[in-house]
Structures are given as C-alpha cells and as structure tokens.
C-alpha cells in the first residue's frame, strides 16, 4: 500500500500508524426474480469486480443472458461481496445499462436491499421523470444484458 501524498512504497505516506482498510476482489452476480424459481437461467457471461475502502464498497458488473429462465416479479441480482448496511441510503452511485430489454436506453439506478447482498434495478420514464419502478420480469428476454458501477455502505 502506498501513501496518499508521499512517495510510493510499503505503507508510506499520509497513512502513518493508522492502517487503511482496503480490499479488491471478484464477485459473481446472480440474476434472479423476486418470485418463482428462476428455472433454467443461463449466462453468456457474468462477472463482477469490487473495491472496498473502509465501509464503502464500489462494484462493477456485467451479466449477459442466454436464457432468462422462468420467474415472476421484479429483476433482482444476488451475490454482492458484502452485506449492505441496515440503514443504507444510497440508491445509486454510478451508471447502469440494460440491453435487449423493453427499457434499453432508459436511465437505470441500483437500489441496494438493506442488510442483504442483493440489489434491484429501478428505471425512469421517458422524459426523465423518476418512476421508482423496478424493472419487471416481462421486460427481459433471453439475450438481455446488464452492467455498470455503483457504490454502497456496509
């Protein structure tokens, strides 16, 4: 770990005697719905990376489906690297995209479920009016894709 101001090197710089809680790693996002079994969900690819600094976790992810399975309700993802803080109030901190869905091209936000390792995708209506509606199962097809970055507190 190198310092924030001084020269690079092992634990040098501003940090001094206090250690910075820093971690990087991989996580595997799992596509699911809020109802039903999920059936035969299949992925073309799925991956995630995260950086944890103190209590803030920043995640990047991409999921490409080849079969969206059978479920009902809203689109949800599971598998975040850390359980969110129970009073989490950051619904989104970064861009997220959708491809091959009824909502492709809309502004999309991430909403982290309190005290869990899951998140929902929320959409905006045409014209930019925030709708606070989760992306429904009916919007997803076998070739849908999702990805982006967001941050949350633990």
C-alpha positions as CSV (number, residue, x, y, z in Angstrom):
1,X,0.0,0.0,0.0
2,X,1.4,3.4,-0.9
3,X,0.7,6.7,0.7
4,X,-1.7,9.4,-0.4
5,X,0.9,12.3,-0.6
6,X,4.4,11.0,-0.1
7,X,6.4,8.7,-2.4
8,X,5.2,5.2,-3.2
9,X,6.3,2.3,-1.1
10,X,5.2,-0.1,1.5
11,X,2.8,1.7,3.9
12,X,4.3,5.1,3.2
13,X,2.8,8.5,3.1
14,X,-0.1,10.1,5.0
15,X,-1.5,6.9,6.5
16,X,1.2,6.7,9.2
17,X,0.4,4.3,12.0
18,X,-3.3,4.0,11.0
19,X,-4.0,1.2,8.5
20,X,-6.3,1.9,5.6
21,X,-8.9,-0.8,5.2
22,X,-8.6,-1.6,1.5
23,X,-9.5,-4.6,-0.5
24,X,-10.1,-5.6,-4.1
25,X,-11.7,-8.8,-5.5
26,X,-14.1,-10.6,-7.7
27,X,-17.8,-11.3,-7.1
28,X,-20.3,-13.3,-9.2
29,X,-23.6,-11.6,-9.8
30,X,-26.6,-13.9,-9.9
31,X,-29.7,-12.9,-12.0
32,X,-33.0,-13.7,-10.3
33,X,-36.6,-12.6,-9.9
34,X,-38.5,-11.7,-6.8
35,X,-40.9,-14.6,-7.4
36,X,-40.8,-18.0,-8.9
37,X,-38.0,-20.5,-9.1
38,X,-35.9,-19.0,-11.8
39,X,-35.9,-22.2,-13.8
40,X,-33.2,-22.6,-16.4
41,X,-31.4,-19.2,-16.2
42,X,-28.2,-19.5,-18.4
43,X,-25.4,-16.9,-18.8
44,X,-23.4,-16.0,-21.8
45,X,-21.1,-14.2,-19.3
46,X,-21.2,-12.8,-15.8
47,X,-18.5,-11.2,-13.8
48,X,-18.0,-8.6,-11.1
49,X,-15.1,-6.7,-9.5
50,X,-15.2,-4.7,-6.3
51,X,-13.1,-2.3,-4.3
52,X,-13.7,-1.8,-0.6
53,X,-12.2,1.2,1.2
54,X,-13.3,1.4,4.8
55,X,-17.1,0.9,4.8
56,X,-17.7,1.9,1.2
57,X,-17.9,-0.8,-1.5
58,X,-17.8,0.1,-5.1
59,X,-18.9,-2.6,-7.6
60,X,-18.7,-3.1,-11.3
61,X,-20.6,-5.9,-13.0
62,X,-21.8,-7.3,-16.3
63,X,-24.3,-10.0,-16.9
64,X,-25.3,-11.3,-20.4
65,X,-28.1,-13.9,-20.5
66,X,-28.6,-16.7,-23.0
67,X,-31.8,-17.9,-21.2
68,X,-33.7,-15.7,-18.8
69,X,-35.5,-18.6,-17.2
70,X,-38.9,-18.5,-15.7
71,X,-39.7,-16.3,-12.7
72,X,-42.1,-13.6,-11.8
73,X,-41.9,-10.2,-10.2
74,X,-39.0,-7.7,-10.5
75,X,-35.5,-8.2,-11.7
76,X,-33.1,-8.7,-8.8
77,X,-29.4,-9.6,-8.5
78,X,-27.8,-11.5,-5.7
79,X,-24.2,-12.2,-4.7
80,X,-22.8,-8.8,-3.7
81,X,-19.4,-9.2,-2.0
82,X,-20.6,-7.7,1.3
83,X,-23.9,-7.4,3.2
84,X,-25.2,-3.8,3.0
85,X,-25.6,-1.6,6.0
86,X,-29.1,-1.8,7.5
87,X,-29.7,2.0,7.1
88,X,-28.2,2.1,3.6
89,X,-29.5,5.3,1.9
90,X,-27.5,5.3,-1.3
91,X,-29.9,4.1,-4.0
92,X,-27.4,4.6,-6.8
93,X,-23.9,5.9,-7.3
94,X,-23.0,5.2,-10.8
95,X,-24.3,4.4,-14.3
96,X,-26.0,1.1,-15.1
97,X,-27.1,-0.1,-18.5
98,X,-29.6,-2.5,-20.0
99,X,-29.5,-4.1,-23.4
100,X,-32.2,-6.1,-25.3
101,X,-35.0,-5.2,-22.8
102,X,-38.1,-3.0,-23.1
103,X,-36.2,-0.4,-21.1
104,X,-33.0,-0.2,-23.1
105,X,-31.8,3.4,-23.3
106,X,-33.7,4.5,-20.1
107,X,-31.8,5.9,-17.0
108,X,-31.4,3.0,-14.6
109,X,-30.5,3.1,-10.9
110,X,-29.4,0.5,-8.5
111,X,-31.3,0.1,-5.2
112,X,-29.4,-2.0,-2.6
113,X,-31.6,-4.0,-0.3
114,X,-30.9,-3.2,3.4
115,X,-28.9,-5.8,5.3
116,X,-28.6,-8.1,2.3
117,X,-26.3,-9.0,-0.6
118,X,-28.9,-8.1,-3.2
119,X,-29.9,-5.2,-5.4
120,X,-32.8,-4.2,-7.7
121,X,-32.7,-2.1,-10.9
122,X,-35.0,0.9,-11.0
123,X,-36.0,2.8,-14.2
124,X,-37.1,6.3,-15.2
125,X,-39.9,7.0,-17.5
126,X,-39.4,8.7,-20.9
127,X,-38.8,12.4,-20.3
128,X,-36.7,11.8,-17.2
129,X,-39.5,11.7,-14.6
130,X,-38.3,9.3,-11.9
131,X,-40.8,6.4,-11.6
132,X,-39.3,4.4,-8.8
133,X,-40.4,1.2,-10.5
134,X,-38.3,-1.9,-10.6
135,X,-37.5,-3.5,-14.0
136,X,-40.2,-6.2,-14.3
137,X,-39.6,-9.8,-15.5
138,X,-41.7,-9.0,-18.6
139,X,-39.0,-6.7,-19.9
140,X,-36.3,-9.4,-20.0
141,X,-35.6,-11.7,-22.9
142,X,-33.1,-14.5,-23.4
143,X,-30.4,-12.1,-24.8
144,X,-30.8,-9.3,-22.2
145,X,-27.7,-7.7,-20.8
146,X,-26.9,-5.6,-17.7
147,X,-23.9,-3.8,-16.3
148,X,-22.5,-0.8,-14.7
149,X,-20.9,0.5,-11.5
150,X,-22.4,1.5,-8.1
151,X,-21.4,2.0,-4.5
152,X,-22.9,1.1,-1.2
153,X,-22.2,1.2,2.5
154,X,-21.5,-1.8,4.7
